[in-house]
Amino acid sequence: MKTILKTSLIVAGVAFALTACKDDDPDTGTLSVAITDAPVDNAEAVVVQFTGIEIQGVGGRQSFDFDTAQTIDLLQLTGDESLELLPETELDAGEYQWMRLKVNAERGVTDSYIDIDGARYSLFVPSGSQTGLKLNRPFVIAAGGQTDFTIDFDLRKSVHEPQDAAQDYYLRPSLRIVDNLEVGHIAGMIDPNLINAEGCTDSSAVYLFEGADVAADDVDAVEPEPITTGLVEVDNNGDYVYEIGFVVAGDYTLGFTCEAANDDPETDDVINFATQNVTVIANDTVIADF
């Protein structure tokens, strides 16, 4: 399976928003968690079943299990959309070392799954029921203040094709966490001539690289790696458009390719890109057309 992202599947990205809001108790804050994603090509659905959230920090380890497992199709969460996983929950103010998203994702079981070309395949996380999806970046719950994060689940890097006859896809999560007070969004249109050029596949995407003037490259675990990607889609006006959400303010390189379906995250593929620089501003959407 090839990938592409925007709420991505084999990349792209799913994002979770952690919010610690203002509270009457100056020694506590509140935490809420939402999820968003960046898409992938060739898949009709990428569904992950979440069962709870666990955090490590002040006072040790705390677990918040859902009354009912949350079964979420990540492909439905694109651009700047997100879905709440955990309602506001009061926590002690202080430093926290990590967060773990608990999931049901066993081999051979379709509690979590991927639909491709009308067929359904199990989507499993090695040791997922024991380890879940762990975010090792520390974060802070401010006393009486507000902390707001988004976690981006990059599906292009995370979803991998079956490695054996069992035909189970596996999820090797690639997650990034950003402060929502520091992020903006990128959107734009694509010239149809670029979509229909010779050598194009049936999938186009825009890749985002940190820093200006980066030589765009495919997903292959070798730098430069894209931070995330956005799928090119057709809007209601018939225009080719893309959107990349939750990007930390700063300078970046955008790389458009009409060969995204050829990008296998397990290999170094020859992918042609058209590039341009872009500067992202917090709480704003920058327009970057190709």
C-alpha positions, 0 to 999 in steps of 0.5 A: 500500500502506498501512502499520502497524507493529509489526515494521513494513512501511511502517513499523515497524520493524526493529531491529538489535542491536549488542553489544560484549562483554567481552573479555580484551584491554583494548584490544579489544571485540567486536561482534555485530549482530542485527535486529528489526522493527515490522510493517506492514499488508496484507503477508504478507512483507517480505524483505530479503537482507543480505550483510554489515556495514561499519563506519567507525572505528578504523583506517579502514573494515572490512567483514564479509561473510557466507559466505551471504547472510542472507534475512530476513522482517522481519515475523517479528521483532516486539515484543522479538524479534531475530535475530543477523546478525553473531556476536561479532567482535573490534574495536579499542576506540574511536569509530566513525562509522557502520555500513552494512548491505549488502543485495541489493535491485535493481530488478526482482529479487526477492532482496529482496521484499514479498508483498501479497495473494498477489502478490510484488513486488521491494523495492529500495533506490535504489543499494542494492548500492552504498550499502546501509542506512547508520546515520550515528550514531557509536558506541563500542566500550568497551575490555574493556567491553560496548556493546549497541545495537538498530537499529529499522527503521521499515517504515511510514516506509521501504517505499513504493508503486511510483511507475511501471509497473514495480510495484517497491516501494522501500525508503527506510530509516528507522533508529533506534539505541538502547542496550539498557541504556536501553530498555524495552517497551510492551504492552497490550490494546485494547477491542474496541469501539474496533476495531469502531467506525464508520469503522474500517478492517481495520487498527489500530495504536498509534503512539509519539510522543516526549514527553507530551501530543503531538497524535498525527498520521499518518506524513507527514514532518511533525512530530510524527512517530511514533518507531515503531508497533505493529500490533494483533493477536489473541492466543490468547485472542481478545484484541486486543493490541499490543507496541512493543519497544526504547523508550528510557526516558522519557515518551511519548504513545501514539496508538491508531487503527483507521484505520491502513490509511489512513495513506500515508507520502507524504501528510498523511492525516486519521487519528483517534487516542485518546491516553494518556501513558506512561512507559517504564522501562529493562529493564521492560515497561509495560502501557498498555491502550486 
